[in-house]
Amino acid sequence: MKVTHVSIQPTEAAQNAGRPSLTPELLAASGARYSRNNEGLESILAKIDPQNLDKSVDGIFRMIDYGHQSIADMAPIAMFMDGITMWLAYLVWSQVPTAGGQESSTRYLKLAISDLPSADDLEIPVAHHGEWNDLMTRSMEGYEAAYRVWENFAESNPEATRIPKGLIEDPSDKAQKQVARMRRNFAFDRARYLLPVALRTNMMLVMSARGWVQLTQWLLSHYLPEANHLGRLIVGELGLSAPRLLRHATEKDSIVKGHLDELAALSSFSTTQPEVGVSILMPSGASNADLADSLRHHDNRYAYFGEAIRRTAVRVAWPKMAFAEIRDLNRHRTGTKYCPPLGLGFYGAEDQFPTALTEELSDLLRIGAEVTQRGIELAKGGFHAFPYFYVLGTEFYFEHTMTADKFVYESELRTGTGAHYRYADQMREALAKWYEQVPETKGLILEGSAEPE
């Protein structure tokens, strides 16, 4: 695992225009002065000694408490985190919904057993090493075999991939490379459910120093040693750009207790929700017609939303969603997500099986169900390393609460061109529940067909 802080330097155009450049702390300090006087930027910058930037921060602040979170919000910091597990990446995203960033994708990259950390790396208790190694090896072998099956099927049955016929018949090198990529994506999308969540991934995030401090508090207080390790590495890098904040980046007793309460609660968690549920709470005085009118100027997913739909609250609950899809939907930047990490079953793209492949693929997917079941047993027993026994096909209860304009955006994005078939189907299920309650909006929400990229 490695964490690297990356500074942002001024562009050549900004330098030529004589624009100032500041360290993250100086930027925050300069912004903080605006709340205490009206001297303007030039006067603030005149106090900066280029030969002693640290002293300049303290000189600008003087009586202002740099520990105040609103001040830390003005210090932007970028970090790259390499070699963390997919499970930990998911946990990080769940805590930073407003951060900008990216992560390695299982939809475009072929992963191998060499991407799997050791049981020692993850601090899995020695008594479980043999079992874990066996299950992970079998999962990766199943993924490799399933990928070959789907790749061969995509090549011999191009109509199943929905790749445009004109593109397939285009002999140009560019077109054929695109066809090959789309076939690979078709196979990746269906084989990935056997991938262990313990596989390494890479991610980068850009957010304020406040966000980083809050994230490190959460990580350092977690029951997973891997989370603690990442928290310590982030603190080390944070010291390069915002050292005055380090006193806040520590384990917090209340968060420790909260994490342990959530772990203990898994043994009794259950859900009886049989299908996707959508709850809608409109503002006082608003009607279905008002929601439809809010979409009158909405001609693409980034376009205008009227105030009625912006003020309407929506909660969508999926009774079973595979972790592969949760990883994607979890990254939506708005609202609150709820996902108790107790596995509820296993999905392996069975609904995609052509009759000719059913027996071959069903045999491969038994390992996914077996690994998931073991993870469920360990979670109910309070075993802290239980997540590492899951795979991307492990299903969980997933709930997202947001405003209706964000729900519409999410629905349009996740059913649009290039959308993964599974979460496109699940978003359509949610839209169907929405239309049952607000039929006036049908045809105004730009639902896509999830054609391949």
N, C-alpha and C positions, 0 to 999 in steps of 0.2 A: 504494500500500500504506500502511495506517495501523494502528498499534497503540495502544490506549487502555487504561490502567490504570483500573479502577473500584473505588473504596473502598466498604466496607460500613459503613453507619452504624447505630447502635442503633435499634431500634424504639421507638415511643412507649411501649408497654407495659413494655419493659425499662427505659426511663428513669424511668417512673413508679414502678417497683419498686425503683429505686435501684441497678440493676445496673451494674457498671463497663463501660467500653468502652476498648479499647486499640488502638494501631497494630499492624500485623503484627509489627514488631520488638519492641515492648513485650510483646506476647502471647508471643512466643518466649522473650524474656528472662525473663519471669515464670515460664513453665513450666520453664525451665532451672534456676531456683533450687530447684525441688522435688527435684532430684537431689543437691543439696549441703547442704540443711538441712531442718528440719521446722517452719519458722516459720509456714506457712500463708499463704493468699492475702492476707488483710487486712494482715498485716505487710509483705508484698512491695509491695502497692499503696501503703502509707504512704510508701515511698521515692520515689514518683513525684512529680516537680515538674510540674504541669500547664503551667507557663510555659516549661519547658525539657525537652521530651520526649526529645530526642536525648541530652542529658546523663543523663537518667534511665535510658536503656537501658544506657549504660556503667556507671552507678552500680550497677545491679542485677547486671550481669554480673561486673564486676571481673575475677576470675581465671578466668572461664569463657570458653572460646574460642568466639566466635559463629560462626566458620567451620565448626564441627563440623556434619556433615550432619544428625545427629539433632536438633539445635537448629533448623536451618533448616526441618525438617519441620513445625515448629509455627507457622510464619508463613504463613497462607493469603493467596493473592493471586489476583485475578480480572483477566483481560485479554480485550479484544475485538480481533480481528485482521481487518481489512477489506481486501478487494482482493488476496488471495493466490490463486495458482492452485490448482485442484483437486489437482494433483499434489503441491504443497507441503503442502496441508492433509492429504493422505493420509500424507505423511512425518511430519508433526507428530503425528498420531494414533498412528502406529506406535511413537513414542517415549514416549507418555504414556498407557499403557493404563489407569491408575488415575485419570486426571483426569476431572472432570465437565465437560460442555460440550455444545455443539450446533454444527451447521454447516448452511448453506443446502442444501436438498435438490433434486436434479434430478427427483424424483418429484412435486413439488408446484409447481415454479416453471418458467415458460417462459423459456428463456435466448435471448439474441440476440447478434449479432456485436459489438455495442457492449460486451459483457461480456468481450471478448477483449483482453488487453494487446497492446502492439505488440512486434515482434521486438526493438526497442531496449530496451524495458522489461525483457525477459527476458534481455537480453545474449546473444542468439543471434548468432553470428558473421555479419558482413555478407554473406559469400559465400552464405549460406543464406537470406537474407531473402526473396528472390523466391519460392523454392520453398516456404518455410514459409507465406508469405502466401497463396499459391495453394491449398495443401492445406487450410489452415484455412478459407478462404472457401468452398471446395467442400464441406467437411464441414458447415459451418453451413447452407449452402443445402440440403444433403441432409437435415439434421435438420429444417429447416422444412418441406420437402416431405413427409418421412416422417410428421411430426406431423399434417399436414393429412390425409394418407391414413388414418392410424389414427383420427383424430378423427371423420372422416366415416363410417368403418366402424363405430365404436362407436355412433354415432347411428342408423344404419340397421339395425344388428344388435345390439340390446340384450341378447339372450340370450348373446352371446359375452362380454360384460363381466361376467356373473354378478351384475349388480345386481338385487336382489330385485324381482320383478314388482310386488308391492304398493307398493313405493316409487316405481317408474316411473309407476304409475297413480294415485298420490296427487296431486291437483291443487294442493295447498297450496304456497305460495311456498317454505317451508322445505324440503319434500321435493324440489321441482324444483331448488332450488339444490344440494342434496346430490347429486342425480342428475347434474347438470352437472359437479360437482366430480369425481365418480367416473368419468365419461366422460373428463374431462381426464387424470385419473391413469392410466387405461387407456392413453391415447395417449402420455403422457409415459413410461410404463414401457417402451414398445416402441420409441419413437423416440430415446430418450436415448443409444443406443449410438453414434450418430454425433457426439455432442458432443466437442469437443477437451478433453483433460485440462488444457490451458493456460487454459481459461476461469476468470475470477475467481470466487471464492466468499468467504463471510464465515464466521468461526467465533469462538466464545468458549470459554475454558477457565478452570476454577477448580482450582488445585492449590497445593501448598506452594511456598515460595521455593526449597526444594531441587530440586523438580521443574523450576521455571523455569530455575534455574542449569544443571542438567544438560541441559535442552533447548537452551539458548543455546550451550553448549559444542559440542553435536552440530551445530547449525545453522551456527555460525561456522567449523566445521571441514569443512563440506561442499563438494563441487566445484561445486554450483550457486550462481551469484551471487545468485539470488533468496533462497535459504536464508540466505546470509550477511547480506543486507539485512534480512530478518526478524529474525535474531538480534541485529543492532545496534539495531533499533527496540525489541525486548523489553528489552535491557539498559538503554536510556534510560528506559523506563517502570518497570523494576524499581528504578531508582535513586530513584524517588519514594516507595517503600514499604519497601525493604530495601537501603539504600545500602551497608551493611557487607558485603553479599554480592558486590558487583560485582567484587572482586578475583578471584573464582573463575569469573566468567562470561566466559571468554576461549576463544580457539581452543586446542585441545589437539593436540599433535603426533601422539600415538598415534591419535587419532580421524581426523585428516587422512589418515594412512597407511592406516588401516582402510578409509575410504571409497574411496580410490584403488585399494586391492587388490580391493574388491568390484566397482568399475567395470571393472578389467582382467579379472576372472574371468568377466564376461559373455560374452566372446568364445568361451569353451569350455564354457559351461553347456549342459547338455542333460538331458532327462528321458525315460525310456522307460516311465514308469508309464501303463498304458493306461486305468485307471479309478479311481474314488474308492477310497482305501484307508483303513481304520480299524484302528489297532493299539491293543490293550488290554493294560495291565499291572496285574493285580490284586495287592493286598497278600498276603503270605504267609498261607496258611491260608484265604483267602476263596474262595468258590465263586459260580457263577452264581446259585444260590438266595439267597445272601447279598445279591447286587446287587438281585435282585428284592425281597427283604425290605426293602431300604433305601428302596424306593419305596412302602411300604405306607401311609404317611400323606401321600403326595404328591398333593394334590388340586388344585393349581394350580402354575404355574411358579415361584412365589415361596415355596412351602410347604417343609416339612421334608424333608431328605435324610438317610438313615441313614449311619453312619460308613463302611460298606464301600464305598459308591459315592463318598463324599467322598475316600477314600484311593486310589481307582483312577485310574491315569494313562491318558489317551487322546490319541493323535495322529491327526488327520484330514488327509489329503492329497488335494487336488483337482488333477488333472493339468492342467486348463484351466478357469480361472474368469475371466470378464470383469471388467475394472477397476471397472465400475459396481457389481458385487456385492462386490468386494474392499473397496471404500470402506466399505460397510456392515459387513461381517463383521470388518474390521480394527479397528472401534471397540469390539468386545467387550472388557470391562475385565480379563479374566483371561488367564493363559497367555502363551505365546510364539508369535509369528507369523513365518513365513519366506516371503518372496516375492521371488525374484530378479527385477529389473525388465527381463527380456528377454522381449519379446512372443513368443507361441507360436502366434498365430492371431487370428482376428476372429470375434466373435459379434454378430449383428445381429437377433436375434429371428426367425430363419428358421423355427424350429419353430412359431412362432405364425402364420405366413402362411396366410390362407385362399387357396384355389386361385385365386379371382378376382383376388387382389392380388399373386400371386407374381411375375409379370413386372415390374410397376411397382416393387415394393419391392426386388427383386433388383438392378435397375438403380441404385437409390439407394445400395445397400450396397456397391457396388464401390469407392466412394471410401473407405469405412471400411477395407476390406482393403488398399487401396493405401497409405493413410496408415500403417497398422500395419506394413506391410512396410518402408516407408521408415524408421520408427522402429527396427525390428529391425536393419536394415543399419547404421544410425548407432550403435546400442548396441554391436554387435559390433566396430565400428571405433574405439571408445573416445571418441566425440564426446560431450562433457559435456552438451550440451543435448538429447540424444536423447529424453528423456521428453516433451518438448513436441510431438513428432511423433506421439504416441499419441492414441487416442480412448477413450471409455468402453467401447467394445466390444472393445478390445484384450485378449486373454486372456493370463494368466500362470499359472505354477505357484503354488499357495497352500497353505500348511500351517499348521495350528493345533494346538499342543500344550497340553493343559489337564487338569484332573481331570474325572472322569466326571460329577459333579453339574453342572459348568459346561457340559459337552457336552449334557446333557439339557436344561438351561435354554435354551441356544442353539437347540437343535432345536425346542423348544416355541415359543420366541419367533419364530423365523424361518419357522415354518409356520403361525403363528396368524393371527387376524383382521387383515386389512390387509397381510399380508406380501407383498412383491414376488414375482411368480410365479417368477422365475428362481432366486432364492436359496432359495425354498421347495422347488423341485424338487431343488436341489443338497443341501439339508439332508435331504430324504427319501432321496436316494441314500446319504448317509452313515448315516442311520438303518437302512437296509436292510442295510448291511454290519455295523452293530452287532448287529442282530437275528440275523444268521447266526451270530454268536459267542455272543450272550447272548439266546437266544430266550425265556427265562423272563421277560424284561422287556417283551415285546410286549403292548400293551394297558395297561401301567402308565405308559408315557411318553405324555404328553398331546399327541400329534401333531395339528396342526390342519389345516384344509382351505384355509387362505390365502384365505378369502372376502374380497371387497373391503371397504374401510372404509365 
